[in-house]
Amino acid sequence: MNQTFTLGIDVGGTNIKYARVFADGTLDQKQKVDTPDTLESFLDQLDRIYKQFDPEMVEAVAISLPGKVDSKKGIVYFGGSVKYLHDFDFHKHFRETYGKRCTIINDGKAAALCELWLGNLQGIKDGLVITLGTGVGGGIIIDGKLHQGNTFQAGELSFITQEPFNPDREKIIGYQLSAVNFIGKCGDMLQLEKPYDGERVFEEICRKDNPTLNAMFSAYIKRLLNLIVNLQAILNMEKVLIGGGISERPIVLDELKRQYGELRKVSPIFGQVFEELVFDTCTFKNNSNILGAVYASMHEDV
C-alpha cells in the first residue's frame, strides 16, 4: 500500500508489537521484538522500529502501554510491568526526535476502543471490556465513548478489593483473577513439568474428569462473574467482552454464560431487577491494543 499510515505500537512487559495501520483499520507488516530492560535500550528499540518505515508515509505514532497513562500530556506514570517508563514524556520525545505527533493510551483502554471501532462493541452505548492476563485490565464505554476518569485510571480493575486497609496483594482482584496465577496453580496441582503451560491446563479442564481441577476452574469463573455483576450495579452496561489469552478458550465464555444463567434463576436482583447482560469475547486478540491506540490517535477527544 503506497499511502500514509499510523505506526501502531503495543508495549508489553515481554514484547513490543508494532505494525502499519491505515485509516480503515487495515493492519500489515506486524512484527514483534523483546521489551528491553532499561529506558535507554527501550528508546534505542523505538528508534530501530521507527526507522524501518519511510518517515514521509508515517502520519503519526500511536502507542498502547501498561500503567497510568495520561493521554493528554503524553506521560506514563507507574508503568506497570515496564516500570522505567515512569514520568517519560512520549509527546515530547516523538515531537523533538522525529517531528511526529504521538498518542499514548493504557492497554486495557486501547482494547476497549478497538472493539468500539471495529469489533464486538460496535453500536453499543454502554459496555465493558475485561482483559485477563498477569493482572486484570479494563475499558469502560459510557454513552459510546471511552471513560478515562479524573486521572486516567477508570477501568483499573486490578485494584478492586474488599479489604482496602490490607496491603496483601492476594486481597486484590488483579491477583485473584490473574489468568497467569490461575494457570500456574492448576499446573502445580496437575504436577506438570511446566506449571504455566496453558495449553495442557485447558486440555485437562476440557476433559471435565478431574474433580479438583473442575472446582478450581468453576471457582475462578465465579470470581469473575462476581466482579462483573458488581460492576453492572455501578455501570449498568449492556455488554461485557472478555479479553486476554485465556478468552480464546471457548470453555471460559461457555462457563461464564452458564453460571450467569444460574445466577439469574436464583437471584431476584440479577434475575429480575437488572436486564440480562450479553457476554462475548474480544474480536481482535493480539492486534486489539495496536488498533485501539490508532483509534485514539484518530479521535483525540476519546
C-alpha positions as CSV (number, residue, x, y, z in Angstrom):
1,M,0.0,0.0,0.0
2,N,1.5,3.3,-1.1
3,Q,-0.4,5.5,1.3
4,T,0.2,7.2,4.6
5,F,-0.4,5.3,7.8
6,T,-0.2,5.4,11.6
7,L,2.6,3.5,13.2
8,G,0.9,1.4,15.9
9,I,3.0,0.1,18.8
10,D,1.9,-2.1,21.7
11,V,4.3,-2.1,24.6
12,G,4.1,-5.1,26.9
13,G,6.2,-6.5,29.7
14,T,7.6,-9.2,27.5
15,N,7.2,-8.0,23.9
16,I,6.8,-4.9,21.8
17,K,4.4,-5.5,18.9
18,Y,4.1,-2.9,16.0
19,A,2.5,-2.6,12.6
20,R,1.4,-0.1,10.0
21,V,-2.3,0.7,10.4
22,F,-4.4,2.5,7.8
23,A,-7.4,4.7,8.2
24,D,-9.9,1.9,7.6
25,G,-8.3,-0.3,10.3
26,T,-6.3,-2.4,7.9
27,L,-3.1,-3.6,9.6
28,D,0.0,-5.0,8.0
29,Q,3.8,-5.6,8.4
30,K,3.2,-6.6,12.0
31,Q,6.3,-7.6,13.9
32,K,7.4,-8.3,17.4
33,V,10.6,-7.7,19.4
34,D,11.6,-8.2,23.0
35,T,10.9,-5.5,25.5
36,P,14.2,-4.1,26.8
37,D,15.2,-3.8,30.5
38,T,16.2,-0.2,30.6
39,L,14.8,3.1,29.3
40,E,17.9,3.8,27.2
41,S,17.6,0.4,25.5
42,F,13.8,0.9,25.1
43,L,14.4,4.2,23.3
44,D,17.0,2.5,21.0
45,Q,14.4,-0.1,20.2
46,L,11.8,2.5,19.4
47,D,14.3,4.2,17.1
48,R,15.0,0.9,15.2
49,I,11.3,0.3,14.9
50,Y,10.6,3.9,13.5
51,K,13.5,3.8,11.0
52,Q,12.1,0.6,9.4
53,F,9.4,2.8,7.8
54,D,9.5,5.7,5.3
55,P,9.1,8.8,7.5
56,E,7.2,10.6,4.8
57,M,4.5,8.0,5.0
58,V,4.2,8.0,8.8
59,E,1.3,10.4,9.7
60,A,1.6,9.7,13.5
61,V,2.7,7.2,16.1
62,A,0.1,5.6,18.4
63,I,1.3,3.6,21.5
64,S,-0.5,1.2,23.9
65,L,1.1,0.9,27.3
66,P,0.7,-0.6,30.7
67,G,0.3,1.7,33.8
68,K,-1.3,5.0,34.5
69,V,-1.3,6.8,31.1
70,D,-2.0,10.5,30.8
71,S,-3.2,10.6,27.2
72,K,-3.5,14.4,27.2
73,K,0.1,15.2,28.4
74,G,1.6,12.1,26.8
75,I,3.2,10.9,30.0
76,V,3.2,7.5,31.7
77,Y,3.2,7.1,35.4
78,F,3.8,3.8,37.3
79,G,4.5,1.9,34.1
80,G,3.1,-1.4,35.3
81,S,5.4,-4.2,34.0
82,V,7.6,-1.6,32.3
83,K,8.5,0.5,35.4
84,Y,11.3,2.5,33.9
85,L,8.7,4.4,31.8
86,H,7.5,6.3,34.9
87,D,7.4,10.0,34.1
88,F,8.5,9.6,30.5
89,D,7.1,12.2,28.1
90,F,6.3,10.4,24.8
91,H,4.8,13.5,23.2
92,K,8.0,15.5,23.7
93,H,10.2,12.6,22.6
94,F,8.5,12.0,19.2
95,R,8.0,15.6,18.5
96,E,11.6,16.6,19.2
97,T,13.2,13.4,17.8
98,Y,11.1,12.7,14.7
99,G,8.8,15.7,14.3
100,K,5.8,13.4,14.6
101,R,2.6,13.5,16.7
102,C,2.4,10.7,19.2
103,T,-0.7,9.4,21.1
104,I,-0.4,7.1,24.1
105,I,-3.1,5.2,25.9
106,N,-3.4,2.5,28.5
107,D,-3.5,-1.1,27.1
108,G,-6.9,-2.1,28.7
109,K,-8.5,1.1,27.3
110,A,-6.9,0.5,23.9
111,A,-8.6,-2.9,23.8
112,A,-12.0,-1.3,24.5
113,L,-11.5,1.3,21.8
114,C,-10.6,-1.3,19.3
115,E,-13.8,-3.2,20.0
116,L,-15.8,0.0,19.8
117,W,-14.3,0.9,16.5
118,L,-14.2,-2.5,14.7
119,G,-15.3,-5.3,17.0
120,N,-17.9,-6.6,19.3
121,L,-18.8,-3.2,20.9
122,Q,-19.8,-1.6,17.6
123,G,-23.1,0.2,18.2
124,I,-23.0,-0.4,21.9
125,K,-23.8,2.6,24.1
126,D,-22.6,1.2,27.5
127,G,-20.2,-1.6,27.5
128,L,-17.2,-3.1,29.4
129,V,-14.0,-4.9,28.3
130,I,-12.2,-7.1,30.9
131,T,-8.7,-8.3,30.0
132,L,-7.4,-11.3,31.9
133,G,-3.6,-11.6,31.9
134,T,-1.0,-11.1,34.6
135,G,-3.5,-8.7,36.2
136,V,-7.0,-7.5,35.3
137,G,-7.3,-4.6,32.9
138,G,-10.4,-2.9,31.7
139,G,-12.0,-0.4,29.4
140,I,-15.3,1.3,30.2
141,I,-17.6,2.6,27.4
142,I,-20.2,5.1,28.5
143,D,-22.6,6.8,26.1
144,G,-20.5,5.4,23.2
145,K,-17.2,6.9,24.4
146,L,-14.3,5.6,26.5
147,H,-14.4,6.7,30.1
148,Q,-10.9,7.6,31.2
149,G,-11.7,9.0,34.6
150,N,-10.4,12.1,36.5
151,T,-6.7,10.9,36.4
152,F,-7.0,8.4,33.6
153,Q,-7.4,5.4,35.9
154,A,-11.0,4.4,35.3
155,G,-11.1,0.7,34.5
156,E,-8.0,-0.3,36.5
157,L,-9.9,-3.3,37.8
158,S,-6.9,-5.0,39.3
159,F,-7.1,-2.7,42.3
160,I,-10.6,-3.6,43.3
161,T,-10.6,-5.1,46.8
162,Q,-13.0,-5.7,49.7
163,E,-10.1,-5.0,52.2
164,P,-8.5,-1.7,51.2
165,F,-6.6,-1.5,54.5
166,N,-5.0,-4.8,53.9
167,P,-1.9,-4.4,51.7
168,D,-1.7,-8.1,51.0
169,R,-1.7,-8.5,47.2
170,E,-3.8,-11.6,47.5
171,K,-6.7,-9.5,48.5
172,I,-7.0,-7.6,45.2
173,I,-8.8,-8.6,42.1
174,G,-5.6,-8.3,40.0
175,Y,-4.2,-11.3,41.9
176,Q,-7.4,-13.2,42.5
177,L,-8.3,-13.1,38.8
178,S,-4.9,-13.2,37.3
179,A,-5.1,-15.7,34.4
180,V,-1.3,-16.4,34.8
181,N,-1.7,-17.2,38.5
182,F,-4.7,-19.4,37.8
183,I,-2.9,-21.4,35.2
184,G,0.2,-21.7,37.4
185,K,-1.9,-23.1,40.3
186,C,-3.7,-25.6,38.1
187,G,-0.3,-26.7,36.6
188,D,1.1,-27.2,40.1
189,M,-2.0,-29.2,41.1
190,L,-1.6,-31.3,37.9
191,Q,2.1,-31.7,38.6
192,L,3.0,-30.5,35.1
193,E,6.7,-30.2,34.2
194,K,5.9,-26.7,33.1
195,P,3.2,-25.3,35.5
196,Y,2.3,-22.3,33.3
197,D,1.6,-24.5,30.3
198,G,-1.9,-23.0,29.5
199,E,-2.4,-25.5,26.6
200,R,-2.1,-28.5,28.8
201,V,-4.1,-27.0,31.7
202,F,-7.0,-26.3,29.4
203,E,-6.8,-29.7,27.8
204,E,-7.4,-31.1,31.2
205,I,-10.1,-28.6,32.1
206,C,-12.0,-29.5,28.9
207,R,-11.9,-33.2,29.8
208,K,-14.0,-32.4,32.9
209,D,-12.8,-35.6,34.6
210,N,-10.7,-34.1,37.4
211,P,-13.0,-33.0,40.2
212,T,-10.3,-30.8,41.9
213,L,-9.5,-29.1,38.6
214,N,-13.2,-28.7,37.8
215,A,-13.7,-27.0,41.2
216,M,-10.7,-24.7,40.7
217,F,-12.0,-23.6,37.2
218,S,-15.6,-23.1,38.4
219,A,-14.3,-21.0,41.4
220,Y,-12.2,-18.8,39.1
221,I,-15.2,-18.1,36.8
222,K,-17.4,-17.5,39.8
223,R,-15.0,-14.8,41.0
224,L,-15.0,-13.3,37.5
225,L,-18.8,-13.3,37.5
226,N,-18.9,-11.7,40.9
227,L,-16.7,-8.8,39.6
228,I,-19.0,-8.4,36.6
229,V,-22.3,-8.2,38.4
230,N,-20.9,-5.7,40.9
231,L,-19.7,-3.6,38.0
232,Q,-23.2,-4.0,36.5
233,A,-24.7,-2.4,39.6
234,I,-22.4,0.6,39.1
235,L,-22.2,1.0,35.3
236,N,-25.5,-0.6,34.1
237,M,-23.7,-1.8,31.0
238,E,-25.4,-3.8,28.3
239,K,-22.5,-5.9,27.0
240,V,-19.3,-7.4,28.5
241,L,-16.3,-8.6,26.5
242,I,-13.6,-10.9,27.9
243,G,-10.1,-10.4,26.5
244,G,-6.6,-11.8,27.1
245,G,-5.2,-15.1,26.0
246,I,-7.5,-17.1,28.3
247,S,-10.5,-15.8,26.5
248,E,-9.5,-17.8,23.4
249,R,-10.6,-20.9,25.2
250,P,-14.3,-21.4,24.4
251,I,-14.9,-23.1,27.7
252,V,-14.2,-19.8,29.5
253,L,-17.1,-18.0,27.9
254,D,-19.3,-21.0,28.0
255,E,-18.8,-21.5,31.7
256,L,-19.3,-17.7,32.4
257,K,-22.6,-17.8,30.5
258,R,-23.7,-21.0,32.3
259,Q,-23.0,-19.5,35.7
260,Y,-24.7,-16.3,34.8
261,G,-27.8,-18.2,33.7
262,E,-27.9,-20.0,37.0
263,L,-27.4,-16.7,38.9
264,R,-30.4,-15.1,37.1
265,K,-32.5,-18.1,38.1
266,V,-31.8,-18.0,41.8
267,S,-31.2,-14.2,42.4
268,P,-34.2,-11.9,42.3
269,I,-31.9,-8.9,42.0
270,F,-29.9,-10.1,38.9
271,G,-32.7,-12.2,37.5
272,Q,-35.5,-9.5,37.7
273,V,-34.1,-6.1,38.6
274,F,-31.3,-6.0,36.1
275,E,-31.6,-6.5,32.4
276,E,-29.8,-9.6,31.1
277,L,-26.2,-8.9,30.1
278,V,-24.7,-10.0,26.8
279,F,-21.3,-11.7,27.0
280,D,-18.7,-12.2,24.2
281,T,-15.0,-12.2,23.6
282,C,-12.8,-9.5,22.1
283,T,-12.6,-9.8,18.4
284,F,-9.0,-8.8,17.5
285,K,-7.0,-10.8,20.1
286,N,-3.3,-9.7,19.9
287,N,-4.0,-6.9,17.5
288,S,-6.5,-5.1,19.7
289,N,-4.1,-2.9,21.6
290,I,-2.4,-1.6,18.4
291,L,-5.8,-0.9,16.7
292,G,-7.2,0.8,19.8
293,A,-4.2,3.1,20.1
294,V,-4.6,4.1,16.5
295,Y,-8.3,4.8,17.0
296,A,-7.3,7.0,19.9
297,S,-4.8,8.8,17.6
298,M,-7.6,9.4,15.0
299,H,-10.1,10.6,17.7
300,E,-8.1,12.7,20.2
301,D,-11.3,13.5,22.1
302,V,-11.6,9.9,23.5
